[in-house]
Amino acid sequence: MNDALEQRLTELEIKLTFMDETVRALADADADQSRRIVALESLLRAARNELAALRLLQADDPRLEPPPPHY
């Protein structure tokens, strides 16, 4: 091969290496974000269940509560 073609091939190989590293880093970040989303969904589900349980415990009719004080 001539020198120009060999240099171009080397540059392309270097770019491919950087692109592979970038793709790997993005895949790792995506996996991390997916794990965080699953954890947050679990926390949200637990919070909703807790809120529903609290509402059942406080099942008084809100219409029976006295009105708030007026200023």
C-alpha positions in Angstrom: 0.0 0.0 0.0 1.1 3.5 -0.5 1.8 5.8 2.5 -1.3 7.9 2.1 -3.6 4.9 2.0 -1.9 3.3 5.0 -2.1 6.6 7.0 -5.8 6.9 6.1 -6.4 3.3 7.2 -4.6 4.0 10.5 -6.7 7.1 11.2 -9.9 5.2 10.5 -8.8 2.4 12.9 -8.1 5.1 15.6 -11.5 6.7 15.0 -13.2 3.3 15.2 -11.4 2.6 18.5 -12.7 5.8 20.0 -16.2 5.2 18.6 -16.2 1.7 20.2 -15.2 3.2 23.6 -17.9 5.8 23.3 -20.5 3.2 22.4 -19.4 1.1 25.4 -19.6 4.1 27.7 -23.1 5.0 26.4 -24.3 1.4 26.9 -23.0 1.4 30.5 -24.7 4.7 31.1 -27.9 3.4 29.6 -27.8 0.3 31.8 -27.2 2.4 34.9 -30.1 4.7 34.0 -32.3 1.7 33.5 -31.4 0.3 36.9 -32.2 3.7 38.5 -35.5 3.9 36.7 -36.5 0.5 38.0 -35.5 1.5 41.5 -37.5 4.7 41.3 -40.5 2.9 39.9 -40.3 0.6 42.9 -40.1 3.5 45.3 -43.0 5.2 43.6 -45.1 2.0 43.8 -44.3 1.7 47.6 -45.2 5.4 48.2 -48.5 5.0 46.3 -49.3 1.9 48.4 -48.5 3.7 51.6 -50.6 6.7 50.6 -53.5 4.4 49.8 -53.2 2.7 53.2 -53.1 6.1 54.9 -56.2 7.1 53.0 -58.0 4.0 54.2 -57.0 4.7 57.8 -58.3 8.2 57.4 -61.6 7.2 55.8 -63.6 10.0 57.4 -65.9 11.9 55.1 -64.1 15.1 54.2 -67.5 16.9 54.1 -67.8 16.3 57.9 -64.6 18.3 58.7 -65.1 21.9 59.8 -64.2 24.5 57.3 -60.7 26.1 57.6 -60.5 29.3 59.5 -60.9 32.5 57.5 -58.4 35.2 57.9 
